[in-house]
Amino acid sequence: MDITSRPDLLPLLSPPAPPPVIDTASGGKEQARSAAEKFEAFFLRTILEDLIPEPQEDAFGGGSNAEKIWTSQLHEQYAEILAKRGGIGIADLVYRQLLTLQQTTQETTTQQLNDPAIQRPLTLEEQAR
């Protein structure tokens, strides 16, 4: 079977599109900060769940599934509050790294777009034509 006979498959076989470039001038820094804080909150939640033991059957709430869910949600809220108030510094490191990667990606993309010697690879749709 020839790939050109199945044009509906061509988009699936084409190389993936490059990741979207976040405009650091308009809202990109806020997005990066939010992502960094969410990452730190996730990390802190994992730590809290490991440090604080699960409710026991002989405890106040009886150790029911509802109490376990409530405790998990409580850990999540604690982690989000800690991350928004500065956390343990992970968000700052991730934020700086995200901005550095974004700047590098923008510079590379700009160089590639301005360099006539660099040609982008043809998609399978273009090759089939």
ABEGO torsion letter per residue (X at the ends): XBAAABAAAAAAABBBBBBBBBBAABGAAAAAAAAAAAAAAAAAAAAAAAABBBBBAABAAGGBAAAAAAAAAAAAAAAAAAAAAGEAGAAAAAAAAAAAAAAAAAAAAAAAAABAABBBBBBAAAAAX
